[in-house]
Amino acid sequence: MVRAMLIYPKHQMVSIFPCNIKVNKMNNGSPGMFILAMWRKLSPWPGGSFLFSFLLSYTVPYSGTLGARIIKLQPGSSHIRLKDRRKVRNHLRSIHAVAITNFGELASGLALLTGLPTNVRGIVIKITTEYIVKARGDLHATCHCQPPEVKTDLDYQVKATIKDENNQDVAIVTVIWRLSPYR
């Protein structure tokens, strides 16, 4: 039995589940470069988007609780889908407000981190969500950003737009990221 292996920073090997896919982290890579390399390796294959989404949820457990599926990922751009199911609903039979915020933060993080150079890191310092309509049905989050050049610590704002199946805006999630060069 062959196992999928992820090589993390510090070259730690983690076995995830039986399969024949191996993803290597570049020596000098950032987490975003690692995520992008995984996406590029897996997404062309049948079921690759599903497998990538599963591995991402394993790597980032809290965001993995959403069960979001990555549809498209490029440096500075992401498109992800969230299926409407009981696990993400509230008592009003709509998608929970915090699930929507988490969904937007995931979209912003994927877009920004995959666009950052290898010598820059980022962490969320503020999230705000503007709720436009009650969220029902499957949702799509898109985020496009142009990562800045980072020479010293700076705060950078990224917006993710969340739409429903009818292409109506449901929410806009604004995430402030603290970007800094590795020291």
Helices and strands as residue ranges (DSSP letters): E 3-7, G 9-11, E 13-18, E 22-23, H 31-42, H 48-59, H 61-64, E 69-74, E 77-82, G 86-88, H 97-115, E 120-131, E 139-144, E 154-163, E 169-181
